[in-house]
Amino acid sequence: MTLRSAILGIIVVMAVVTGAPFSIWMVRSSEITWSYFPTSAGFCFVVIFLANALVRRWRERWMLQPGELATIVIMGLAATGIPTFIVGTLLAIISSPYYGATPENDWAGNIHPYLPEWIFPHDNSGDAMRWFYEGLPKGQTIPFDVWIGPLFWMLSLILTVYFVCFCMVVVFRRQWAVHERLVFPLMEMPRLLIDDGGRPIVRSKGFWLGVAIPLGMILFNLIGSFYIGFPKLEFTQAVTLQFSRDFPAISLMLYFPVIGFMYLVSTSVSFSIVFFYLLAVVQEGVTNRIGYDVTRPDAFVWGMQSLSWQAWGGFVAMVVVSLWMGRRHLGEVMRQVFRGQQTIDDSEEMVSYRTAVYGFLIGLVYILGWLWKSGMDLHIAVLFIFGVLVAYYGVTRLVVQAGVYFLGPPVGAQAFTLAITGTSIGGRNLVALGITYAWFGDVQSLFMPAAAHGARLAEIYRIRRSMAWALGLAAVVGFITCLYFVLSLCYQYGAGNFGSWYFVAGGGAGGMAYDGVIRHFNEPWPTDWNKLSYFGIGIVSYAVLAVLQYRFHWWPLHPIGITLAPLWMTRLIVFSIFLAWLCKSSIMRYGGISAYRDARPFFMGLIAGYFLGVGVSYLVDVFWFMGEGHPYFHG
């Protein structure tokens, strides 16, 4: 990691963690950190790449080298989950239990007695939280002192979770990349731009044609932003199809990055996602028609509630199958760490296997101790952390294998825990589980896939140890910068004025966490066998499909589709996945592998052009349409 790559990487990290909250809460523009290769990191990387190409023409010895570009792009990706899905939910949940308490929600009587004081910022007058939501009075300074202790403890937990995920990536990198030869589709666009200075792809007419389509459409729409009545291309507005009112609507929307990334994926994977999504629509419609719904609502599960548990069963089965496939590799790693048998050369990893395994175990002990101290019984904490690690591993596996651009786990670890234990576990456990929504709630843009992508590029460009430092630097700088920036915004303008559902006093993210606890108090229930029955169906379905897929080469359905079918994210991108499958199938059928390779620059251009277009649109919104932005993607 050179000094200039570290500086540029830090600049990208700061741009990501400040630009994202500013975009959605102040400018009301695009959601730019909402995927596993989002616009925030993509725009910065493409701009740096184009600037580097100009530098090469002017003074070639000054140009950034491939390893430096790889470091910069991974630092940007490592920061994408910080601003919205962690810092946003974290501040909303730990700021709300006292300020948002009302006689109607009865948080004071049911929640406050179980709140660990060391996690929550509060002062005797209550002004710090009131100013947080309503804005700072003239002449007052931001009361950072009430936040220092709670944020220190919360960050210690979150960064430990990041480190545990990093250690898991180190242990499994060889299994994924060498033994299973997973393709890491999201890294193909940056790799093609980095290799050989990007000359092969930049000299391709197909690449620039791909860039021109989304970039031209967005720039065309910019004209209409300045001139009322000028026509616009509403390609981000969904056209919906619905079989009947009992069936979920099918959204037809163009997401150019999804088309580009899914073009790189096996057609059996893309076809299966579409197939199982349509099957889920039919299944949900039939159960709605007959009035059959056997599950209670869970936080952060948006639609297809029962089928989400079925998908979670498939999700867990996928993780188990993946671990079983890697059992020999894991055995070699464990023998090397605990018996000293040098069976694998770990110099190719970002840290040694010994550091990764012991780091994982020590980190896990700290996380369990933290949760226990917050009020969670040890067996509840173990079950919850099991669900968290399964979710992180499974999402990472789906991203690096299937190239899915936009997803999360079907069900949260909190819901999984309560389905097994029931809700009669005491107020301390329920409140402690509610607090965990601050860092494991709306689970998107995770750190672990970024670490896996970093390991992939570190292997290609021989920057393994440097990549580890880059990931750590991105996480620390990202959190510190984002927390300071968002707190400053909240106190300057009032978080309640953002128009974000996160910061609705007495509701929002805090309400989702604490109102759920109140429901469990008022309506206790035992082990939820209805949810677990769907969970079991998902496990069996995935297992059967996995056997068919591995035993018969002609079997067309990949079991991954089960894990993604009911997700609301899948609803948004399924049409683009279908287009990618259709394009690749047609090209491979009539042109073969050579035609597929020749067409690849065009689809990479779709990704780069969309990143450039949305980035330019955001900058235009900042200067000319503050508070009245023009969002792209689903935001």
Secondary structure, DSSP 8 states (H G I E B T S, - for coil): --HHHHHHHHHHHHHHHHHHHHIIIII-----SSSSS-HHHHHHHHHHHHHHHHHHHH-GGGS--HHHHHHHHHHHHHTTTSIIIIIIHHHHHHHHHHHT--TTTTHHHHTGGG--GGGS---SS-HHHHHHHH---TT----THHHHHHHHHHHHHHHHHHHHHHHHHHHHHHIIIIIS----GGGHHHHHHHGGGGHHHHT-HHHHHHHHHHHHHHHHHHHHHHSTT-----TTS-EEE-SSTTS--EEE---HHHHHHHTTS-HHHHHHHHHHHHHHHHHHHHHHHHT-------TT--S-HHHHHHHHHHHHHHHHHHHHHTHHHHHHHHHHHHT----S-GGGSSS-HHHHHHHHHHHHHHHHHHHHHTT--HHHHHHHHHHHHHHHHHHHHHHHHH--SS---SS-HHHHHHHHH-S-S-HHHHHHHHHGGGTSSS--S-HHHHHHHHHHHHHHHT-HHHHHHHHHHHHHHHHHHHHHHHHHHHHHH-GGGS--GGG-TTSHHHHHHHHHHHHHHHS-----HHHHHHHHHHHHHHHHHHHHHHH-TT----THHHHHTT-HHHHHHHHHHHHHHHHHHHHHHHHHHHHHHHHHHHHHHHHHHHHHHHHHHHHHHHHH-TTS----TT-
